[in-house]
Amino acid sequence: MILFYSLGFIFLILTVIYNFVWKDRFRDKNNLKKDWQKFLNSESLNDIKGITENGDKLIWNKYLLNEQLDKIIDVVNLRITEFPELKKLENNAFNKKLHYKRTLPY
């Protein structure tokens, strides 16, 4: 009887964890377009705080496209000399680019 309770409890924990992971991925996929528009709007207004916040959200989004990452890198590189607070975003974007370029084993 204890075995069934233990297996049921483990199954419940795994179901809860899977649900959290699924919701996080679903939220990332749905928020990508909205966050991208916010980033482009911040860029057009030259809002450094908005570029930093929205760029950071985009960098950590699993569904970010390579073209979008290149645009983020270009925007940051144009403004990094005037605004050193973009250094963290520059480093995160560089690391994400390295992650995209990695070779995967077959």
N, C-alpha and C positions, 0 to 999 in steps of 0.2 A: 504494500500500500504506500509506503514511504517513497518507493521508487517512482510510482505514478505521480505523486505530488511533486517530487523533485523534477521530473521530466516536464510536467505541466508548467511549473514555475520557470524553468529554463526557456521553454517555448514562449511563454508570456513575455519574458525579458527580451528575447530575440525579436519578437513581433514589435514591441515598443521601439527598440533601437532601429529596426528597419523602417518603421513609420516616420521617425525623426529624420533619417537620412533621405527618404523619399520626398518628404515635405521640403527639405532644404534644397534638393535638386530641382523640384518643381518651382519653388520660389525663385531660384536663380534663373531658370529658363524664362519665366514670366517677366522678371524685372530687367532683363538685359536691354530690351528696346527702350524702356522708360529711362534707365540709367544712362544709356548712350545719348538720348536726346538731351538729358540734363547736362551731360558733359559737353556736348556740342554747343549748347546754350551758354554755359559758363565760359567756354572758349571764345565765343563771339563777343561776350561782354567783358572779356579779359578779367574775369573773377577768379583770382588765384585760389581763394578758399574753396570755391565750387569746383575748380579743376582738381584740386587735391582730394577733396572728399569723394567726388563722383569718379575720378580716375582710380582711386583706391578700391571703391566698390566694384568697378569693372575689372580691375586686375585680379581680384579674388573670385570673380565669377567664373565658374567652370566652363561656361558656354561662350566665352569671349572668342571672337574670330581673330585670325591673324591680321587681317586688314585693319580691324579696330585697334589692335595692339600697336600696329605700326603708326596709326594716326595719333595715339596717346603718346608714343615715343617722340614723334615729330613735334607735337604741341609742347611737350615738356622741354625738349632740347632748344626750342626757340626762346623759352622764357627762363631757363635755369640760371643764366648769368645775372639777370635782374632780380630774381626771386629765389634765394637759396632754400626757402621752405619746400621747394619742389624736389629737393634732393632725395628724400625718402621714396617719393613716387617714381623718380628716375631709377633708383636701385631696384624697386619692386618690378617695374616694367622690364628692366634688363634681365632680371632673374626669370620672369615669365617667358621672355623671348628665348632664353637658354633652355627652358623647359620644353618649349615647342620644337626647338631644333635638336633635341636629344635623339639618339638612335635607340630604337627599341629592339630587343633581342627577338629572334624569330621563334 
